[in-house]
Amino acid sequence: MSKRWNVYVTRMLPQPAIDLLKEYCDVEINPDDQVLSHEELLTKVKGRDAVLCLLTDTIDDEVFAAAGSQCKLFANYAVGFNNVDVEAATKRGVMISNTPDVLTDATADLAWTLLFSVARRVVESDKYLRDGKFQGWGPMLLLGRDITGKTLGVIGTGRIGGNFAKKAKGFEMKILYNDVTPNPQFEAETGGVYVDKETLLKTADFISVHVPLLPSTRHLISTNEFKLMKPTAILINTSRGPVVDEKALVYALQTNEIWGAGLDVFENEPAVEPRLLECENAVLLPHVASATIDTRTNMGLIAVRNILAAMQGAVPPTLVNIEVLRAKESNKA
Ligand SMILES: NC(=O)c1ccc[n+]([C@@H]2O[C@H](COP(=O)([O-])OP(=O)(O)OC[C@H]3O[C@@H](n4cnc5c(N)ncnc54)[C@H](O)[C@@H]3O)[C@@H](O)[C@H]2O)c1
């Protein structure tokens, strides 16, 4: 039997995940339902064997140094890991894991929720009614845009982009996609057609972004991209905020360069560009794409299983930096 690990959890998670972790490890959890300051994080990670962290924690080399050389794994409670300096972790021999797959459906579903909400002006209509403005059915009241039979543009066709596109079948949509290379599996599953980014932006009625945040995807959608879009286009972003240039988006929304936008993520969360809040043609959600009870529980269970695997000397099932193990192997040889 392996020795019980000492694990720090940076914020309370669904109970089944905590229960599983406590069965095998000594666990301390941040008791406050808020993000730790960097200083608090540096203190709390000290001496741990593993840390279960969140996308709101900045995990940089200073954190790895503070944790100490005995620390073997940071299990990130998200599929995206742009909050973690993976290169620094690998240099120090620290494993990083994430939580792919279990949040794919929930995130794709929320992208559809946003698409419908913007196209059919759901939030505006609800507010209109609650404000007591509803005087009866009107031929010109709150007209939106059709969805069935329209063209969907998907940028990034990995797990979530692929799942999102498959769900378009019932709406008989034509699918265009862009990725770093053509994706035959995506084409087979969705009937999607590979086009360059410019063609996609010019042609699609709905553009949904599903890329990771990388240096190459920061402001992937900015002033020039909005200029290419149709005035009737709707942009959906459930990936990461900095993928869309928020100031350029505000300009496009205010000048009706595009019809609307649905956003789950923002450039400087939790801050939101103030002028965006004034845009009635935008639906804005507080980063809740994976926020279902089942999904958040499963994300917790995956994060914990990564910790337990590492504790037993096995390869964590969703290890991000496999190079760390190769480096250890070559050091042994
Ligand atoms: N809003 C949320 O709560 C939430 C939830 C889950 C995931 N996400 C975000 O969604 C992202 C995607 O998740 P996934 O599981 O589908 O990842 P994935 O790795 O399976 O897919 C990403 C796809 O983007 C493509 N890509 C990379 N750079 C590109 C570029 N420059 N242009 C076009 N395509 C590019 C990749 O080739 C890949 O096909 C995550 O990295 C995460 O940041 C957000």
The ligand as a Gaussian input file, in Angstrom:
#p B3LYP/6-31G(d) Opt

LIG

0 1
 N      -16.504000      27.887000     -20.901000
 C      -16.090000      26.829000     -20.222000
 O      -16.409000      26.636000     -19.058000
 C      -15.263000      25.784000     -20.917000
 C      -15.509000      24.432000     -20.652000
 C      -14.736000      23.485000     -21.290000
 C      -13.741000      23.874000     -22.181000
 N      -13.530000      25.192000     -22.420000
 C      -12.482000      25.615000     -23.376000
 O      -12.687000      24.918000     -24.597000
 C      -11.424000      24.571000     -25.130000
 C      -11.566000      23.416000     -26.090000
 O      -11.788000      22.207000     -25.385000
 P      -11.698000      20.782000     -26.124000
 O      -11.849000      19.743000     -25.080000
 O      -12.610000      20.763000     -27.302000
 O      -10.192000      20.844000     -26.648000
 P       -9.539000      20.013000     -27.833000
 O       -8.064000      20.078000     -27.584000
 O      -10.192000      18.682000     -27.960000
 O       -9.908000      20.873000     -29.151000
 C       -9.324000      22.082000     -29.479000
 C       -9.313000      22.212000     -31.000000
 O       -8.891000      23.540000     -31.351000
 C       -8.011000      23.409000     -32.471000
 N       -7.177000      24.603000     -32.623000
 C       -6.061000      24.951000     -31.940000
 N       -5.577000      26.122000     -32.419000
 C       -6.400000      26.503000     -33.423000
 C       -6.410000      27.612000     -34.297000
 N       -5.475000      28.563000     -34.258000
 N       -7.405000      27.697000     -35.217000
 C       -8.361000      26.731000     -35.303000
 N       -8.396000      25.652000     -34.480000
 C       -7.427000      25.546000     -33.563000
 C       -7.220000      22.139000     -32.161000
 O       -6.540000      21.652000     -33.303000
 C       -8.331000      21.230000     -31.675000
 O       -8.978000      20.578000     -32.741000
 C      -10.568000      24.284000     -23.886000
 O       -9.197000      24.442000     -24.143000
 C      -11.083000      25.275000     -22.877000
 O      -10.291000      26.447000     -22.868000
 C      -14.279000      26.147000     -21.809000

